[in-house]
């Protein structure tokens, strides 16, 4: 697929790409430059769309447990 840049420096995103990325009018997306020269376009996902993507824990985690996990991760990472 390809698009043409207009005299106003605008391009129309091909329908197949819009459908694949589930883009609708007014949606925002980001461009990322890759080291190999490629450009990646990703839609911005609203945080509300992430609700439920991480399973709930059976019980709340205490601050002491969080600190222990941070310490263990930092220790493991820098060994």
PDB file with SEQRES, HELIX, SHEET and CRYST1 records, atoms N, CA, C and O in Angstrom:
SEQRES   1 A   79  UNK UNK UNK UNK UNK UNK UNK UNK UNK UNK UNK UNK UNK          
SEQRES   2 A   79  UNK UNK UNK UNK UNK UNK UNK UNK UNK UNK UNK UNK UNK          
SEQRES   3 A   79  UNK UNK UNK UNK UNK UNK UNK UNK UNK UNK UNK UNK UNK          
SEQRES   4 A   79  UNK UNK UNK UNK UNK UNK UNK UNK UNK UNK UNK UNK UNK          
SEQRES   5 A   79  UNK UNK UNK UNK UNK UNK UNK UNK UNK UNK UNK UNK UNK          
SEQRES   6 A   79  UNK UNK UNK UNK UNK UNK UNK UNK UNK UNK UNK UNK UNK          
SEQRES   7 A   79  UNK                                                          
HELIX    1 AA1 UNK A   15  UNK A   20  1                                   6    
HELIX    2 AA2 UNK A   47  UNK A   50  5                                   4    
HELIX    3 AA3 UNK A   63  UNK A   77  1                                  15    
SHEET    1 AA1 2 UNK A  29  UNK A  33  0                                        
SHEET    2 AA1 2 UNK A  39  UNK A  43 -1                                        
CRYST1    1.000    1.000    1.000  90.00  90.00  90.00 P 1           1          
ATOM      1  N   UNK A   1       0.840  -1.181   0.000  1.00  0.00           N  
ATOM      2  CA  UNK A   1       0.000   0.000   0.000  1.00  0.00           C  
ATOM      3  C   UNK A   1       0.877   1.233   0.000  1.00  0.00           C  
ATOM      4  O   UNK A   1       2.018   1.202   0.460  1.00  0.00           O  
ATOM      5  N   UNK A   2       0.349   2.283  -0.504  1.00  0.00           N  
ATOM      6  CA  UNK A   2       1.086   3.535  -0.509  1.00  0.00           C  
ATOM      7  C   UNK A   2       0.122   4.697  -0.387  1.00  0.00           C  
ATOM      8  O   UNK A   2      -1.080   4.549  -0.606  1.00  0.00           O  
ATOM      9  N   UNK A   3       0.656   5.851  -0.037  1.00  0.00           N  
ATOM     10  CA  UNK A   3      -0.123   7.082   0.066  1.00  0.00           C  
ATOM     11  C   UNK A   3       0.700   8.188  -0.567  1.00  0.00           C  
ATOM     12  O   UNK A   3       1.906   8.039  -0.763  1.00  0.00           O  
ATOM     13  N   UNK A   4       0.050   9.294  -0.885  1.00  0.00           N  
ATOM     14  CA  UNK A   4       0.721  10.445  -1.486  1.00  0.00           C  
ATOM     15  C   UNK A   4       0.648  11.623  -0.532  1.00  0.00           C  
ATOM     16  O   UNK A   4      -0.390  11.875   0.081  1.00  0.00           O  
ATOM     17  N   UNK A   5       1.740  12.334  -0.414  1.00  0.00           N  
ATOM     18  CA  UNK A   5       1.794  13.527   0.424  1.00  0.00           C  
ATOM     19  C   UNK A   5       1.228  14.696  -0.366  1.00  0.00           C  
ATOM     20  O   UNK A   5       1.651  14.952  -1.493  1.00  0.00           O  
ATOM     21  N   UNK A   6       0.261  15.411   0.229  1.00  0.00           N  
ATOM     22  CA  UNK A   6      -0.363  16.537  -0.464  1.00  0.00           C  
ATOM     23  C   UNK A   6       0.506  17.788  -0.356  1.00  0.00           C  
ATOM     24  O   UNK A   6       1.523  17.791   0.337  1.00  0.00           O  
ATOM     25  N   UNK A   7       0.094  18.846  -1.046  1.00  0.00           N  
ATOM     26  CA  UNK A   7       0.832  20.109  -0.983  1.00  0.00           C  
ATOM     27  C   UNK A   7       0.783  20.718   0.417  1.00  0.00           C  
ATOM     28  O   UNK A   7       1.590  21.585   0.750  1.00  0.00           O  
ATOM     29  N   UNK A   8      -0.172  20.258   1.238  1.00  0.00           N  
ATOM     30  CA  UNK A   8      -0.271  20.726   2.629  1.00  0.00           C  
ATOM     31  C   UNK A   8       0.457  19.779   3.589  1.00  0.00           C  
ATOM     32  O   UNK A   8       0.254  19.841   4.802  1.00  0.00           O  
ATOM     33  N   UNK A   9       1.301  18.909   3.043  1.00  0.00           N  
ATOM     34  CA  UNK A   9       2.053  17.922   3.830  1.00  0.00           C  
ATOM     35  C   UNK A   9       1.138  16.985   4.610  1.00  0.00           C  
ATOM     36  O   UNK A   9       1.437  16.630   5.750  1.00  0.00           O  
ATOM     37  N   UNK A  10       0.036  16.587   4.009  1.00  0.00           N  
ATOM     38  CA  UNK A  10      -0.891  15.648   4.616  1.00  0.00           C  
ATOM     39  C   UNK A  10      -0.992  14.408   3.750  1.00  0.00           C  
ATOM     40  O   UNK A  10      -0.837  14.472   2.531  1.00  0.00           O  
ATOM     41  N   UNK A  11      -1.253  13.278   4.395  1.00  0.00           N  
ATOM     42  CA  UNK A  11      -1.430  12.028   3.660  1.00  0.00           C  
ATOM     43  C   UNK A  11      -2.664  11.322   4.208  1.00  0.00           C  
ATOM     44  O   UNK A  11      -2.986  11.454   5.388  1.00  0.00           O  
ATOM     45  N   UNK A  12      -3.342  10.586   3.365  1.00  0.00           N  
ATOM     46  CA  UNK A  12      -4.480   9.784   3.788  1.00  0.00           C  
ATOM     47  C   UNK A  12      -3.970   8.391   4.114  1.00  0.00           C  
ATOM     48  O   UNK A  12      -3.259   7.778   3.317  1.00  0.00           O  
ATOM     49  N   UNK A  13      -4.333   7.898   5.282  1.00  0.00           N  
ATOM     50  CA  UNK A  13      -3.937   6.548   5.671  1.00  0.00           C  
ATOM     51  C   UNK A  13      -4.851   5.578   4.933  1.00  0.00           C  
ATOM     52  O   UNK A  13      -6.073   5.704   5.012  1.00  0.00           O  
ATOM     53  N   UNK A  14      -4.281   4.615   4.218  1.00  0.00           N  
ATOM     54  CA  UNK A  14      -5.110   3.673   3.464  1.00  0.00           C  
ATOM     55  C   UNK A  14      -6.138   2.971   4.357  1.00  0.00           C  
ATOM     56  O   UNK A  14      -5.877   2.705   5.530  1.00  0.00           O  
ATOM     57  N   UNK A  15      -7.294   2.679   3.790  1.00  0.00           N  
ATOM     58  CA  UNK A  15      -8.395   2.078   4.533  1.00  0.00           C  
ATOM     59  C   UNK A  15      -7.969   0.792   5.233  1.00  0.00           C  
ATOM     60  O   UNK A  15      -8.330   0.575   6.390  1.00  0.00           O  
ATOM     61  N   UNK A  16      -7.214  -0.055   4.559  1.00  0.00           N  
ATOM     62  CA  UNK A  16      -6.798  -1.330   5.159  1.00  0.00           C  
ATOM     63  C   UNK A  16      -5.961  -1.097   6.420  1.00  0.00           C  
ATOM     64  O   UNK A  16      -6.076  -1.849   7.388  1.00  0.00           O  
ATOM     65  N   UNK A  17      -5.121  -0.059   6.410  1.00  0.00           N  
ATOM     66  CA  UNK A  17      -4.290   0.254   7.579  1.00  0.00           C  
ATOM     67  C   UNK A  17      -5.180   0.795   8.699  1.00  0.00           C  
ATOM     68  O   UNK A  17      -5.028   0.405   9.857  1.00  0.00           O  
ATOM     69  N   UNK A  18      -6.111   1.697   8.355  1.00  0.00           N  
ATOM     70  CA  UNK A  18      -7.033   2.237   9.369  1.00  0.00           C  
ATOM     71  C   UNK A  18      -7.844   1.126  10.022  1.00  0.00           C  
ATOM     72  O   UNK A  18      -8.041   1.121  11.237  1.00  0.00           O  
ATOM     73  N   UNK A  19      -8.309   0.192   9.214  1.00  0.00           N  
ATOM     74  CA  UNK A  19      -9.081  -0.919   9.764  1.00  0.00           C  
ATOM     75  C   UNK A  19      -8.212  -1.818  10.629  1.00  0.00           C  
ATOM     76  O   UNK A  19      -8.640  -2.248  11.700  1.00  0.00           O  
ATOM     77  N   UNK A  20      -7.001  -2.107  10.178  1.00  0.00           N  
ATOM     78  CA  UNK A  20      -6.092  -2.973  10.931  1.00  0.00           C  
ATOM     79  C   UNK A  20      -5.760  -2.368  12.292  1.00  0.00           C  
ATOM     80  O   UNK A  20      -5.704  -3.083  13.292  1.00  0.00           O  
ATOM     81  N   UNK A  21      -5.538  -1.040  12.334  1.00  0.00           N  
ATOM     82  CA  UNK A  21      -5.204  -0.347  13.586  1.00  0.00           C  
ATOM     83  C   UNK A  21      -6.448   0.107  14.350  1.00  0.00           C  
ATOM     84  O   UNK A  21      -6.341   0.698  15.424  1.00  0.00           O  
ATOM     85  N   UNK A  22      -7.627  -0.172  13.792  1.00  0.00           N  
ATOM     86  CA  UNK A  22      -8.896   0.244  14.409  1.00  0.00           C  
ATOM     87  C   UNK A  22      -8.933   1.749  14.638  1.00  0.00           C  
ATOM     88  O   UNK A  22      -9.392   2.207  15.685  1.00  0.00           O  
ATOM     89  N   UNK A  23      -8.453   2.525  13.663  1.00  0.00           N  
ATOM     90  CA  UNK A  23      -8.450   3.983  13.775  1.00  0.00           C  
ATOM     91  C   UNK A  23      -9.787   4.548  13.341  1.00  0.00           C  
ATOM     92  O   UNK A  23     -10.386   4.104  12.361  1.00  0.00           O  
ATOM     93  N   UNK A  24     -10.241   5.540  14.097  1.00  0.00           N  
ATOM     94  CA  UNK A  24     -11.471   6.242  13.768  1.00  0.00           C  
ATOM     95  C   UNK A  24     -11.151   7.734  13.698  1.00  0.00           C  
ATOM     96  O   UNK A  24     -10.119   8.156  14.220  1.00  0.00           O  
ATOM     97  N   UNK A  25     -12.000   8.539  13.072  1.00  0.00           N  
ATOM     98  CA  UNK A  25     -11.742   9.975  13.017  1.00  0.00           C  
ATOM     99  C   UNK A  25     -11.523  10.541  14.425  1.00  0.00           C  
ATOM    100  O   UNK A  25     -12.294  10.260  15.343  1.00  0.00           O  
ATOM    101  N   UNK A  26     -10.487  11.324  14.579  1.00  0.00           N  
ATOM    102  CA  UNK A  26     -10.163  11.926  15.865  1.00  0.00           C  
ATOM    103  C   UNK A  26      -9.185  11.120  16.698  1.00  0.00           C  
ATOM    104  O   UNK A  26      -8.646  11.631  17.679  1.00  0.00           O  
ATOM    105  N   UNK A  27      -8.941   9.847  16.321  1.00  0.00           N  
ATOM    106  CA  UNK A  27      -7.966   9.035  17.062  1.00  0.00           C  
ATOM    107  C   UNK A  27      -6.573   9.620  16.893  1.00  0.00           C  
ATOM    108  O   UNK A  27      -6.255  10.234  15.875  1.00  0.00           O  
ATOM    109  N   UNK A  28      -5.756   9.418  17.910  1.00  0.00           N  
ATOM    110  CA  UNK A  28      -4.376   9.887  17.864  1.00  0.00           C  
ATOM    111  C   UNK A  28      -3.462   8.667  17.724  1.00  0.00           C  
ATOM    112  O   UNK A  28      -3.798   7.572  18.174  1.00  0.00           O  
ATOM    113  N   UNK A  29      -2.320   8.870  17.102  1.00  0.00           N  
ATOM    114  CA  UNK A  29      -1.347   7.797  16.965  1.00  0.00           C  
ATOM    115  C   UNK A  29       0.037   8.397  17.030  1.00  0.00           C  
ATOM    116  O   UNK A  29       0.212   9.611  16.921  1.00  0.00           O  
ATOM    117  N   UNK A  30       1.025   7.526  17.211  1.00  0.00           N  
ATOM    118  CA  UNK A  30       2.408   7.974  17.377  1.00  0.00           C  
ATOM    119  C   UNK A  30       3.290   7.333  16.321  1.00  0.00           C  
ATOM    120  O   UNK A  30       3.005   6.246  15.819  1.00  0.00           O  
ATOM    121  N   UNK A  31       4.374   8.036  15.994  1.00  0.00           N  
ATOM    122  CA  UNK A  31       5.366   7.541  15.044  1.00  0.00           C  
ATOM    123  C   UNK A  31       6.650   7.240  15.810  1.00  0.00           C  
ATOM    124  O   UNK A  31       7.058   8.011  16.679  1.00  0.00           O  
ATOM    125  N   UNK A  32       7.275   6.127  15.488  1.00  0.00           N  
ATOM    126  CA  UNK A  32       8.536   5.741  16.113  1.00  0.00           C  
ATOM    127  C   UNK A  32       9.548   5.454  15.011  1.00  0.00           C  
ATOM    128  O   UNK A  32       9.264   4.686  14.092  1.00  0.00           O  
ATOM    129  N   UNK A  33      10.725   6.065  15.098  1.00  0.00           N  
ATOM    130  CA  UNK A  33      11.802   5.830  14.143  1.00  0.00           C  
ATOM    131  C   UNK A  33      12.630   4.655  14.630  1.00  0.00           C  
ATOM    132  O   UNK A  33      13.064   4.630  15.782  1.00  0.00           O  
ATOM    133  N   UNK A  34      12.849   3.690  13.765  1.00  0.00           N  
ATOM    134  CA  UNK A  34      13.636   2.509  14.094  1.00  0.00           C  
ATOM    135  C   UNK A  34      15.066   2.674  13.592  1.00  0.00           C  
ATOM    136  O   UNK A  34      15.295   3.390  12.617  1.00  0.00           O  
ATOM    137  N   UNK A  35      16.036   2.021  14.244  1.00  0.00           N  
ATOM    138  CA  UNK A  35      17.443   2.146  13.840  1.00  0.00           C  
ATOM    139  C   UNK A  35      17.696   1.752  12.381  1.00  0.00           C  
ATOM    140  O   UNK A  35      18.626   2.261  11.756  1.00  0.00           O  
ATOM    141  N   UNK A  36      16.870   0.844  11.833  1.00  0.00           N  
ATOM    142  CA  UNK A  36      17.081   0.402  10.449  1.00  0.00           C  
ATOM    143  C   UNK A  36      16.458   1.352   9.428  1.00  0.00           C  
ATOM    144  O   UNK A  36      16.479   1.074   8.229  1.00  0.00           O  
ATOM    145  N   UNK A  37      15.894   2.491   9.906  1.00  0.00           N  
ATOM    146  CA  UNK A  37      15.304   3.475   9.005  1.00  0.00           C  
ATOM    147  C   UNK A  37      13.804   3.341   8.830  1.00  0.00           C  
ATOM    148  O   UNK A  37      13.172   4.197   8.212  1.00  0.00           O  
ATOM    149  N   UNK A  38      13.227   2.278   9.367  1.00  0.00           N  
ATOM    150  CA  UNK A  38      11.775   2.090   9.272  1.00  0.00           C  
ATOM    151  C   UNK A  38      11.063   3.040  10.233  1.00  0.00           C  
ATOM    152  O   UNK A  38      11.634   3.479  11.231  1.00  0.00           O  
ATOM    153  N   UNK A  39       9.822   3.343   9.917  1.00  0.00           N  
ATOM    154  CA  UNK A  39       8.977   4.155  10.789  1.00  0.00           C  
ATOM    155  C   UNK A  39       7.781   3.305  11.175  1.00  0.00           C  
ATOM    156  O   UNK A  39       7.129   2.717  10.312  1.00  0.00           O  
ATOM    157  N   UNK A  40       7.490   3.239  12.464  1.00  0.00           N  
ATOM    158  CA  UNK A  40       6.376   2.450  12.973  1.00  0.00           C  
ATOM    159  C   UNK A  40       5.281   3.407  13.425  1.00  0.00           C  
ATOM    160  O   UNK A  40       5.556   4.403  14.093  1.00  0.00           O  
ATOM    161  N   UNK A  41       4.042   3.101  13.059  1.00  0.00           N  
ATOM    162  CA  UNK A  41       2.883   3.891  13.480  1.00  0.00           C  
ATOM    163  C   UNK A  41       2.068   3.035  14.446  1.00  0.00           C  
ATOM    164  O   UNK A  41       1.656   1.925  14.110  1.00  0.00           O  
ATOM    165  N   UNK A  42       1.842   3.560  15.643  1.00  0.00           N  
ATOM    166  CA  UNK A  42       1.033   2.845  16.625  1.00  0.00           C  
ATOM    167  C   UNK A  42      -0.075   3.750  17.135  1.00  0.00           C  
ATOM    168  O   UNK A  42       0.166   4.921  17.429  1.00  0.00           O  
ATOM    169  N   UNK A  43      -1.285   3.219  17.243  1.00  0.00           N  
ATOM    170  CA  UNK A  43      -2.366   4.034  17.794  1.00  0.00           C  
ATOM    171  C   UNK A  43      -2.150   4.222  19.286  1.00  0.00           C  
ATOM    172  O   UNK A  43      -1.630   3.337  19.964  1.00  0.00           O  
ATOM    173  N   UNK A  44      -2.556   5.388  19.795  1.00  0.00           N  
ATOM    174  CA  UNK A  44      -2.511   5.617  21.236  1.00  0.00           C  
ATOM    175  C   UNK A  44      -3.713   4.926  21.832  1.00  0.00           C  
ATOM    176  O   UNK A  44      -4.844   5.164  21.408  1.00  0.00           O  
ATOM    177  N   UNK A  45      -3.481   4.082  22.800  1.00  0.00           N  
ATOM    178  CA  UNK A  45      -4.553   3.317  23.429  1.00  0.00           C  
ATOM    179  C   UNK A  45      -4.954   4.039  24.713  1.00  0.00           C  
ATOM    180  O   UNK A  45      -4.106   4.280  25.573  1.00  0.00           O  
ATOM    181  N   UNK A  46      -6.233   4.385  24.856  1.00  0.00           N  
ATOM    182  CA  UNK A  46      -6.643   5.030  26.099  1.00  0.00           C  
ATOM    183  C   UNK A  46      -6.472   4.072  27.276  1.00  0.00           C  
ATOM    184  O   UNK A  46      -6.678   2.867  27.133  1.00  0.00           O  
ATOM    185  N   UNK A  47      -6.101   4.596  28.420  1.00  0.00           N  
ATOM    186  CA  UNK A  47      -5.876   3.740  29.579  1.00  0.00           C  
ATOM    187  C   UNK A  47      -7.131   2.964  29.958  1.00  0.00           C  
ATOM    188  O   UNK A  47      -7.036   1.871  30.517  1.00  0.00           O  
ATOM    189  N   UNK A  48      -8.309   3.515  29.659  1.00  0.00           N  
ATOM    190  CA  UNK A  48      -9.548   2.799  29.978  1.00  0.00           C  
ATOM    191  C   UNK A  48      -9.645   1.479  29.200  1.00  0.00           C  
ATOM    192  O   UNK A  48     -10.305   0.543  29.653  1.00  0.00           O  
ATOM    193  N   UNK A  49      -8.999   1.402  28.046  1.00  0.00           N  
ATOM    194  CA  UNK A  49      -9.026   0.171  27.246  1.00  0.00           C  
ATOM    195  C   UNK A  49      -8.187  -0.928  27.887  1.00  0.00           C  
ATOM    196  O   UNK A  49      -8.345  -2.100  27.542  1.00  0.00           O  
ATOM    197  N   UNK A  50      -7.302  -0.574  28.810  1.00  0.00           N  
ATOM    198  CA  UNK A  50      -6.447  -1.558  29.463  1.00  0.00           C  
ATOM    199  C   UNK A  50      -7.101  -2.198  30.683  1.00  0.00           C  
ATOM    200  O   UNK A  50      -6.577  -3.168  31.231  1.00  0.00           O  
ATOM    201  N   UNK A  51      -8.250  -1.656  31.113  1.00  0.00           N  
ATOM    202  CA  UNK A  51      -8.913  -2.172  32.299  1.00  0.00           C  
ATOM    203  C   UNK A  51      -9.230  -3.652  32.112  1.00  0.00           C  
ATOM    204  O   UNK A  51      -9.819  -4.058  31.111  1.00  0.00           O  
ATOM    205  N   UNK A  52      -8.827  -4.442  33.092  1.00  0.00           N  
ATOM    206  CA  UNK A  52      -9.086  -5.873  33.057  1.00  0.00           C  
ATOM    207  C   UNK A  52      -8.013  -6.673  32.341  1.00  0.00           C  
ATOM    208  O   UNK A  52      -8.107  -7.899  32.281  1.00  0.00           O  
ATOM    209  N   UNK A  53      -6.987  -6.014  31.793  1.00  0.00           N  
ATOM    210  CA  UNK A  53      -5.952  -6.748  31.071  1.00  0.00           C  
ATOM    211  C   UNK A  53      -4.980  -7.452  32.018  1.00  0.00           C  
ATOM    212  O   UNK A  53      -4.274  -8.373  31.607  1.00  0.00           O  
ATOM    213  N   UNK A  54      -4.939  -7.027  33.269  1.00  0.00           N  
ATOM    214  CA  UNK A  54      -4.094  -7.670  34.278  1.00  0.00           C  
ATOM    215  C   UNK A  54      -5.024  -8.287  35.311  1.00  0.00           C  
ATOM    216  O   UNK A  54      -5.873  -7.595  35.871  1.00  0.00           O  
ATOM    217  N   UNK A  55      -4.873  -9.582  35.570  1.00  0.00           N  
ATOM    218  CA  UNK A  55      -5.774 -10.219  36.527  1.00  0.00           C  
ATOM    219  C   UNK A  55      -5.593  -9.651  37.934  1.00  0.00           C  
ATOM    220  O   UNK A  55      -4.487  -9.286  38.332  1.00  0.00           O  
ATOM    221  N   UNK A  56      -6.696  -9.583  38.679  1.00  0.00           N  
ATOM    222  CA  UNK A  56      -6.642  -9.087  40.051  1.00  0.00           C  
ATOM    223  C   UNK A  56      -5.986 -10.122  40.942  1.00  0.00           C  
ATOM    224  O   UNK A  56      -6.126 -11.327  40.737  1.00  0.00           O  
ATOM    225  N   UNK A  57      -5.263  -9.622  41.940  1.00  0.00           N  
ATOM    226  CA  UNK A  57      -4.665 -10.525  42.926  1.00  0.00           C  
ATOM    227  C   UNK A  57      -5.739 -10.955  43.908  1.00  0.00           C  
ATOM    228  O   UNK A  57      -6.740 -10.267  44.107  1.00  0.00           O  
ATOM    229  N   UNK A  58      -5.509 -12.107  44.516  1.00  0.00           N  
ATOM    230  CA  UNK A  58      -6.496 -12.618  45.469  1.00  0.00           C  
ATOM    231  C   UNK A  58      -6.545 -11.775  46.741  1.00  0.00           C  
ATOM    232  O   UNK A  58      -7.563 -11.748  47.433  1.00  0.00           O  
ATOM    233  N   UNK A  59      -5.425 -11.075  47.053  1.00  0.00           N  
ATOM    234  CA  UNK A  59      -5.396 -10.195  48.219  1.00  0.00           C  
ATOM    235  C   UNK A  59      -4.523  -8.985  47.901  1.00  0.00           C  
ATOM    236  O   UNK A  59      -3.659  -9.051  47.027  1.00  0.00           O  
ATOM    237  N   UNK A  60      -4.746  -7.888  48.605  1.00  0.00           N  
ATOM    238  CA  UNK A  60      -3.902  -6.702  48.369  1.00  0.00           C  
ATOM    239  C   UNK A  60      -2.447  -6.974  48.744  1.00  0.00           C  
ATOM    240  O   UNK A  60      -2.164  -7.816  49.596  1.00  0.00           O  
ATOM    241  N   UNK A  61      -1.540  -6.264  48.108  1.00  0.00           N  
ATOM    242  CA  UNK A  61      -0.112  -6.400  48.392  1.00  0.00           C  
ATOM    243  C   UNK A  61       0.282  -5.293  49.357  1.00  0.00           C  
ATOM    244  O   UNK A  61      -0.083  -4.134  49.161  1.00  0.00           O  
ATOM    245  N   UNK A  62       1.026  -5.649  50.398  1.00  0.00           N  
ATOM    246  CA  UNK A  62       1.443  -4.652  51.383  1.00  0.00           C  
ATOM    247  C   UNK A  62       2.640  -3.860  50.856  1.00  0.00           C  
ATOM    248  O   UNK A  62       3.316  -4.282  49.918  1.00  0.00           O  
ATOM    249  N   UNK A  63       2.886  -2.715  51.472  1.00  0.00           N  
ATOM    250  CA  UNK A  63       4.035  -1.885  51.101  1.00  0.00           C  
ATOM    251  C   UNK A  63       5.325  -2.652  51.357  1.00  0.00           C  
ATOM    252  O   UNK A  63       6.262  -2.562  50.563  1.00  0.00           O  
ATOM    253  N   UNK A  64       5.389  -3.399  52.446  1.00  0.00           N  
ATOM    254  CA  UNK A  64       6.593  -4.191  52.738  1.00  0.00           C  
ATOM    255  C   UNK A  64       6.850  -5.236  51.650  1.00  0.00           C  
ATOM    256  O   UNK A  64       7.997  -5.461  51.263  1.00  0.00           O  
ATOM    257  N   UNK A  65       5.778  -5.880  51.156  1.00  0.00           N  
ATOM    258  CA  UNK A  65       5.930  -6.855  50.074  1.00  0.00           C  
ATOM    259  C   UNK A  65       6.397  -6.178  48.786  1.00  0.00           C  
ATOM    260  O   UNK A  65       7.224  -6.728  48.058  1.00  0.00           O  
ATOM    261  N   UNK A  66       5.866  -4.982  48.504  1.00  0.00           N  
ATOM    262  CA  UNK A  66       6.313  -4.235  47.321  1.00  0.00           C  
ATOM    263  C   UNK A  66       7.790  -3.890  47.426  1.00  0.00           C  
ATOM    264  O   UNK A  66       8.542  -4.061  46.466  1.00  0.00           O  
ATOM    265  N   UNK A  67       8.212  -3.400  48.600  1.00  0.00           N  
ATOM    266  CA  UNK A  67       9.623  -3.041  48.790  1.00  0.00           C  
ATOM    267  C   UNK A  67      10.525  -4.263  48.652  1.00  0.00           C  
ATOM    268  O   UNK A  67      11.608  -4.172  48.075  1.00  0.00           O  
ATOM    269  N   UNK A  68      10.087  -5.405  49.180  1.00  0.00           N  
ATOM    270  CA  UNK A  68      10.877  -6.634  49.063  1.00  0.00           C  
ATOM    271  C   UNK A  68      11.003  -7.056  47.596  1.00  0.00           C  
ATOM    272  O   UNK A  68      12.072  -7.486  47.163  1.00  0.00           O  
ATOM    273  N   UNK A  69       9.918  -6.935  46.838  1.00  0.00           N  
ATOM    274  CA  UNK A  69       9.954  -7.298  45.419  1.00  0.00           C  
ATOM    275  C   UNK A  69      10.872  -6.362  44.644  1.00  0.00           C  
ATOM    276  O   UNK A  69      11.608  -6.805  43.763  1.00  0.00           O  
ATOM    277  N   UNK A  70      10.833  -5.076  44.965  1.00  0.00           N  
ATOM    278  CA  UNK A  70      11.721  -4.107  44.305  1.00  0.00           C  
ATOM    279  C   UNK A  70      13.170  -4.430  44.618  1.00  0.00           C  
ATOM    280  O   UNK A  70      14.017  -4.421  43.726  1.00  0.00           O  
ATOM    281  N   UNK A  71      13.458  -4.714  45.872  1.00  0.00           N  
ATOM    282  CA  UNK A  71      14.822  -5.040  46.291  1.00  0.00           C  
ATOM    283  C   UNK A  71      15.314  -6.314  45.594  1.00  0.00           C  
ATOM    284  O   UNK A  71      16.452  -6.374  45.129  1.00  0.00           O  
ATOM    285  N   UNK A  72      14.456  -7.321  45.527  1.00  0.00           N  
ATOM    286  CA  UNK A  72      14.840  -8.583  44.874  1.00  0.00           C  
ATOM    287  C   UNK A  72      15.082  -8.373  43.393  1.00  0.00           C  
ATOM    288  O   UNK A  72      16.029  -8.927  42.834  1.00  0.00           O  
ATOM    289  N   UNK A  73      14.237  -7.579  42.751  1.00  0.00           N  
ATOM    290  CA  UNK A  73      14.417  -7.308  41.318  1.00  0.00           C  
ATOM    291  C   UNK A  73      15.675  -6.522  41.050  1.00  0.00           C  
ATOM    292  O   UNK A  73      16.392  -6.815  40.093  1.00  0.00           O  
ATOM    293  N   UNK A  74      15.964  -5.526  41.876  1.00  0.00           N  
ATOM    294  CA  UNK A  74      17.165  -4.720  41.701  1.00  0.00           C  
ATOM    295  C   UNK A  74      18.411  -5.555  41.935  1.00  0.00           C  
ATOM    296  O   UNK A  74      19.402  -5.412  41.219  1.00  0.00           O  
ATOM    297  N   UNK A  75      18.368  -6.417  42.922  1.00  0.00           N  
ATOM    298  CA  UNK A  75      19.518  -7.269  43.221  1.00  0.00           C  
ATOM    299  C   UNK A  75      19.781  -8.219  42.061  1.00  0.00           C  
ATOM    300  O   UNK A  75      20.923  -8.385  41.633  1.00  0.00           O  
ATOM    301  N   UNK A  76      18.726  -8.839  41.555  1.00  0.00           N  
ATOM    302  CA  UNK A  76      18.851  -9.788  40.438  1.00  0.00           C  
ATOM    303  C   UNK A  76      19.352  -9.088  39.179  1.00  0.00           C  
ATOM    304  O   UNK A  76      20.175  -9.631  38.441  1.00  0.00           O  
ATOM    305  N   UNK A  77      18.854  -7.890  38.945  1.00  0.00           N  
ATOM    306  CA  UNK A  77      19.201  -7.151  37.713  1.00  0.00           C  
ATOM    307  C   UNK A  77      20.670  -6.756  37.672  1.00  0.00           C  
ATOM    308  O   UNK A  77      21.284  -6.782  36.605  1.00  0.00           O  
ATOM    309  N   UNK A  78      21.244  -6.391  38.815  1.00  0.00           N  
ATOM    310  CA  UNK A  78      22.609  -5.871  38.830  1.00  0.00           C  
ATOM    311  C   UNK A  78      23.646  -6.893  39.281  1.00  0.00           C  
ATOM    312  O   UNK A  78      24.754  -6.518  39.666  1.00  0.00           O  
ATOM    313  N   UNK A  79      23.309  -8.154  39.241  1.00  0.00           N  
ATOM    314  CA  UNK A  79      24.303  -9.195  39.557  1.00  0.00           C  
ATOM    315  C   UNK A  79      25.145  -9.507  38.376  1.00  0.00           C  
ATOM    316  O   UNK A  79      26.032 -10.356  38.457  1.00  0.00           O  
TER     317      UNK A  79                                                      
END                                                                             
